[in-house]
């Protein structure tokens, strides 16, 4: 992969080509598939799997896939093995005939971790992926070394399909325009009915019940221009987790993991540093 990466807070042609590259190798990332609970599951991988560092697993959000997380995967790969699975029905994974809810996605992810025989991981979930990550950390604490909830949905003040869609429309005006082709590709892969059904599952999921059960050191991270996850909800979510802190990335909107990958990667390394000797 050639080309100059965009400045922090931006998303340019180089990132777009990287995001759409799979299953071809690009920038040290490769693709592979494994059968997990009967679903052929695609994973984008990077970094050295033999490195003596905690593996980092990135969980994508609603309607999307590994694609928009590739800039963050590249940013993390010099220091950590990185895995970016596509949840069932999304990206390059197989498409079940129904949309999984949060608990089903978390169970699938737990089985995926077992299939890879990974040690306890640093788990990052973005947006809807944060709901899945919180459920996994709550119900499978032995699998999670540290947890990052990036832009976690959904704020109880807008926990309806209309409320979430309205906030997402505002966010589109604050995001880098070149992210649009990725979203279009991902929605086409998943099919609009699955996106709608998954949104319905999301707004019926009370993430608070999982947050209070999380035992791992946790970071709740948002962009300071994120209309989907306002600061009030981010701070409340962080207070619910026994060992959590909140942080903001200046200049970023909801897709902070895409437009500010170096800052997010740095926050992950900082979170992991105190846990290395535990």
C-alpha positions as CSV (number, residue, x, y, z in Angstrom):
1,X,0.0,0.0,0.0
2,X,1.5,3.3,-1.0
3,X,0.4,6.9,-0.4
4,X,0.6,9.4,2.4
5,X,-1.7,9.1,5.3
6,X,-3.9,12.0,6.0
7,X,-3.4,14.4,9.0
8,X,-5.2,13.6,12.3
9,X,-8.9,14.3,12.1
10,X,-9.1,13.7,8.4
11,X,-9.8,10.7,6.1
12,X,-8.4,10.9,2.7
13,X,-7.8,8.8,-0.5
14,X,-5.1,6.6,1.1
15,X,-7.3,5.6,4.0
16,X,-10.2,4.9,1.6
17,X,-8.1,2.6,-0.6
18,X,-6.9,0.8,2.5
19,X,-10.4,0.4,3.9
20,X,-11.7,-1.1,0.7
21,X,-8.7,-3.4,0.0
22,X,-9.9,-6.6,1.7
23,X,-9.5,-9.5,1.0
24,X,-6.3,-8.4,-0.7
25,X,-3.3,-7.8,1.6
26,X,-2.6,-4.1,2.2
27,X,-0.4,-2.1,4.6
28,X,0.5,-5.3,6.5
29,X,-3.2,-6.3,6.9
30,X,-4.4,-9.7,5.6
31,X,-7.8,-11.5,5.5
32,X,-8.8,-15.0,6.7
33,X,-12.0,-16.9,7.4
34,X,-12.8,-19.4,10.1
35,X,-16.0,-21.3,10.8
36,X,-17.4,-20.0,14.1
37,X,-20.7,-21.4,15.5
38,X,-21.6,-22.4,11.9
39,X,-20.9,-18.9,10.5
40,X,-18.0,-18.4,8.1
41,X,-16.4,-15.4,9.8
42,X,-14.0,-13.0,8.2
43,X,-11.2,-11.4,10.1
44,X,-8.7,-8.7,9.0
45,X,-5.4,-9.1,10.8
46,X,-2.3,-7.1,11.3
47,X,0.8,-6.9,13.5
48,X,3.1,-9.8,14.7
49,X,1.1,-12.5,16.4
50,X,4.2,-13.7,18.3
51,X,4.8,-10.2,19.8
52,X,4.8,-10.2,23.6
53,X,2.0,-7.7,23.8
54,X,-1.7,-8.0,24.4
55,X,-3.8,-8.7,21.3
56,X,-6.2,-5.9,20.4
57,X,-9.6,-6.9,19.0
58,X,-11.6,-4.1,17.2
59,X,-15.4,-4.6,17.0
60,X,-17.2,-2.5,14.4
61,X,-20.5,-0.7,14.8
62,X,-24.0,-0.8,13.2
63,X,-24.3,-1.1,9.4
64,X,-20.5,-1.2,8.9
65,X,-17.6,-3.7,9.0
66,X,-13.9,-4.0,9.5
67,X,-13.4,-1.5,6.7
68,X,-13.6,1.7,8.6
69,X,-11.5,0.3,11.4
70,X,-8.5,-0.4,9.2
71,X,-6.7,3.0,9.8
72,X,-6.8,2.2,13.6
73,X,-5.6,-1.4,12.9
74,X,-2.6,0.0,10.9
75,X,-1.8,2.5,13.7
76,X,-1.8,-0.3,16.3
77,X,0.0,-3.0,14.3
78,X,3.6,-1.8,15.1
79,X,3.1,-2.6,18.8
80,X,0.3,-5.1,19.0
81,X,-1.3,-8.0,17.2
82,X,-4.6,-6.7,15.8
83,X,-7.7,-8.6,14.9
84,X,-10.8,-7.0,13.3
85,X,-13.6,-9.5,12.8
86,X,-16.7,-8.9,10.8
87,X,-19.8,-9.7,12.9
88,X,-22.3,-12.2,11.4
89,X,-24.1,-10.6,8.5
90,X,-21.7,-7.8,8.0
91,X,-18.7,-7.1,5.8
92,X,-17.1,-10.3,4.4
93,X,-18.6,-12.7,6.9
94,X,-21.4,-15.0,6.0
95,X,-25.0,-13.7,6.2
96,X,-27.4,-15.6,8.6
97,X,-31.0,-15.4,7.7
98,X,-31.8,-13.2,10.6
99,X,-30.2,-10.2,12.4
100,X,-28.4,-11.1,15.7
101,X,-29.1,-9.1,18.8
102,X,-26.4,-7.8,21.2
103,X,-26.2,-11.0,23.3
104,X,-26.0,-13.2,20.2
105,X,-23.2,-11.1,18.7
106,X,-21.3,-11.2,22.1
107,X,-21.7,-15.0,22.2
108,X,-20.4,-15.3,18.6
109,X,-17.4,-13.1,19.5
110,X,-16.7,-15.2,22.6
111,X,-16.7,-18.3,20.3
112,X,-14.5,-16.4,17.9
113,X,-12.0,-15.7,20.6
114,X,-12.0,-19.3,21.6
115,X,-11.4,-20.4,18.0
116,X,-8.3,-18.1,17.8
117,X,-7.1,-19.3,21.3
118,X,-6.2,-15.8,22.2
119,X,-5.0,-14.8,25.7
120,X,-7.1,-12.1,27.4
121,X,-7.4,-9.3,24.9
122,X,-7.8,-5.5,24.8
123,X,-11.3,-5.2,23.4
124,X,-12.4,-2.1,21.6
125,X,-16.0,-1.7,20.5
126,X,-17.2,1.3,18.6
127,X,-20.8,2.6,18.6
128,X,-23.0,-0.6,18.5
129,X,-19.8,-2.6,18.7
130,X,-19.4,-1.0,22.2
131,X,-22.7,-2.6,23.2
132,X,-21.4,-6.0,22.0
133,X,-18.0,-5.5,23.7
134,X,-19.6,-4.5,27.0
135,X,-21.8,-7.6,26.9
136,X,-18.8,-9.8,26.3
137,X,-16.7,-8.2,29.0
138,X,-19.6,-8.5,31.5
139,X,-20.3,-12.2,30.8
140,X,-16.8,-13.4,29.9
141,X,-14.5,-11.4,32.1
142,X,-11.7,-14.0,31.8
143,X,-11.4,-13.1,28.1
144,X,-11.0,-9.3,28.4
145,X,-7.8,-7.7,29.8
146,X,-8.9,-4.2,29.1
147,X,-11.9,-2.5,27.5
148,X,-12.3,0.5,25.3
149,X,-15.9,1.8,24.6
150,X,-15.6,4.3,21.8
151,X,-18.7,6.3,21.2
152,X,-20.9,3.7,23.0
153,X,-24.6,3.6,22.0
154,X,-27.1,4.3,23.0
155,X,-27.8,7.4,25.1
156,X,-31.1,6.8,27.0
157,X,-32.1,10.3,26.1
158,X,-32.4,9.2,22.5
159,X,-32.9,5.4,22.8
160,X,-35.3,5.1,19.9
161,X,-34.8,4.3,16.2
162,X,-35.9,7.9,15.4
163,X,-33.6,9.4,18.0
164,X,-30.6,7.5,16.9
165,X,-31.2,8.1,13.2
166,X,-31.6,11.8,13.8
167,X,-28.4,12.0,15.7
168,X,-26.6,10.0,13.0
169,X,-27.9,12.4,10.3
170,X,-26.3,15.3,12.3
171,X,-23.1,13.4,12.5
172,X,-22.9,12.9,8.8
173,X,-22.4,16.6,8.4
174,X,-19.4,16.5,10.8
175,X,-17.6,13.5,9.2
176,X,-15.0,13.4,6.5
177,X,-16.9,13.0,3.2
178,X,-14.7,10.2,1.9
179,X,-16.1,7.8,4.5
180,X,-19.4,7.7,2.5
181,X,-18.2,5.0,0.0
182,X,-17.3,2.7,2.8
183,X,-20.8,3.1,4.4
184,X,-22.4,2.5,1.0
185,X,-20.4,-0.7,0.5
186,X,-21.1,-2.0,4.0
187,X,-24.8,-1.3,3.8
188,X,-25.0,-3.1,0.5
189,X,-23.2,-6.1,2.0
190,X,-25.4,-6.3,5.1
191,X,-28.6,-5.3,3.3
192,X,-30.8,-2.5,4.6
193,X,-33.2,-4.9,6.4
194,X,-30.4,-6.2,8.6
195,X,-29.3,-2.7,9.4
196,X,-32.8,-1.7,10.4
197,X,-33.3,-4.9,12.5
198,X,-29.9,-4.4,14.2
199,X,-30.8,-0.8,15.1
200,X,-34.0,-2.2,16.6
201,X,-32.0,-4.6,18.7
202,X,-29.7,-1.8,19.8
203,X,-32.3,0.6,21.1
204,X,-33.9,-2.3,23.1
205,X,-30.5,-3.1,24.7
206,X,-30.0,-1.6,28.1
207,X,-26.2,-1.4,28.1
208,X,-26.2,-0.1,31.7
209,X,-26.9,-3.6,32.9
210,X,-23.6,-4.8,31.4
211,X,-21.5,-1.7,32.3
212,X,-22.0,-2.3,36.0
213,X,-20.7,-5.8,35.6
214,X,-17.5,-5.0,33.8
215,X,-14.4,-5.8,35.8
216,X,-11.6,-4.9,33.3
217,X,-9.9,-1.5,33.3
218,X,-12.0,0.6,30.9
219,X,-11.7,3.7,28.8
220,X,-14.8,5.4,27.5
221,X,-13.7,7.5,24.6
222,X,-15.6,10.0,22.3
223,X,-14.8,12.7,19.9
224,X,-15.7,16.2,21.2
225,X,-17.9,16.8,18.2
226,X,-19.9,13.5,18.5
227,X,-23.7,14.2,18.4
228,X,-24.5,10.5,18.7
229,X,-22.8,10.1,22.1
230,X,-22.9,13.5,24.0
231,X,-20.5,14.1,26.8
232,X,-23.2,13.7,29.4
233,X,-23.9,10.1,28.3
234,X,-20.2,9.3,27.9
235,X,-19.5,10.4,31.5
236,X,-22.5,8.6,32.9
237,X,-21.4,5.4,31.1
238,X,-17.9,5.8,32.6
239,X,-19.3,6.2,36.1
240,X,-21.3,3.0,35.7
241,X,-18.1,0.9,35.1
242,X,-16.2,0.2,38.4
243,X,-12.8,0.8,36.9
244,X,-13.2,3.3,34.1
245,X,-12.2,6.8,33.0
246,X,-13.5,9.0,30.2
247,X,-11.5,10.8,27.5
248,X,-12.2,13.1,24.6
249,X,-10.4,13.4,21.2
250,X,-10.5,17.0,20.1
251,X,-11.9,17.7,16.6
252,X,-13.4,14.2,16.1
253,X,-17.0,13.3,15.6
254,X,-18.7,9.9,16.1
255,X,-16.2,8.0,13.9
256,X,-13.3,8.9,16.1
257,X,-11.7,5.5,15.5
258,X,-11.5,6.3,11.7
259,X,-10.5,9.9,11.7
260,X,-8.2,10.0,14.7
261,X,-6.5,6.5,14.6
262,X,-3.2,7.7,16.1
263,X,-4.8,9.4,19.0
264,X,-7.0,6.3,19.7
265,X,-4.1,4.0,19.4
266,X,-2.1,6.1,21.8
267,X,-5.0,5.9,24.3
268,X,-5.1,2.2,24.0
269,X,-1.4,1.9,24.7
270,X,-1.8,4.1,27.7
271,X,-4.7,2.0,29.0
272,X,-2.7,-1.2,28.6
273,X,0.6,0.1,30.1
274,X,-0.5,-0.3,33.8
275,X,-1.9,-3.7,33.1
276,X,1.3,-5.2,31.7
277,X,2.6,-6.2,35.1
278,X,-0.7,-7.4,36.6
